[in-house]
Amino acid sequence: MVVLSVTEGEDKPLKYANMFAAAHLMVLNKIDLLPYVDFDVARCLDYARRVNPGMQILQLSAKTGDGMDAWLDWVRQGQQRVLAEQVGRLEAKLATVRARLGQGVR
């Protein structure tokens, strides 16, 4: 995940291409400031998509709450993936222990 504020400039995806290319998510933060800053959202999104076409992009304002539901959904989905991976590892360990017990190995 990479977080970009509208106060930083829309060219950041090009300046830090490696970071954006590796990210699964870009959070464009502080969108409530758009009326007060010189920031071209469309250009920023275009630059980000050039670097990483498959990256998910969320626009967020903690002040107004815009985009918070989508952000929370993304966090919840990530937690579910992590839990599923942990359960999978535990089940694999349990299967190993059961197999050893079935063979009489301690």
Rosetta blueprint (number, residue, H / E / L):
1 M L
2 V E
3 V E
4 L E
5 S E
6 V L
7 T L
8 E L
9 G L
10 E L
11 D L
12 K H
13 P H
14 L H
15 K H
16 Y L
17 A H
18 N H
19 M H
20 F H
21 A H
22 A H
23 A L
24 H L
25 L E
26 M E
27 V E
28 L E
29 N E
30 K L
31 I H
32 D H
33 L H
34 L H
35 P H
36 Y H
37 V L
38 D L
39 F L
40 D L
41 V H
42 A H
43 R H
44 C H
45 L H
46 D H
47 Y H
48 A H
49 R H
50 R H
51 V H
52 N L
53 P L
54 G L
55 M L
56 Q E
57 I E
58 L E
59 Q E
60 L E
61 S L
62 A L
63 K L
64 T L
65 G L
66 D L
67 G L
68 M H
69 D H
70 A H
71 W H
72 L H
73 D H
74 W H
75 V H
76 R H
77 Q H
78 G H
79 Q H
80 Q H
81 R H
82 V H
83 L H
84 A H
85 E H
86 Q H
87 V H
88 G H
89 R H
90 L H
91 E H
92 A H
93 K H
94 L H
95 A H
96 T H
97 V H
98 R H
99 A H
100 R H
101 L H
102 G H
103 Q L
104 G L
105 V L
106 R L
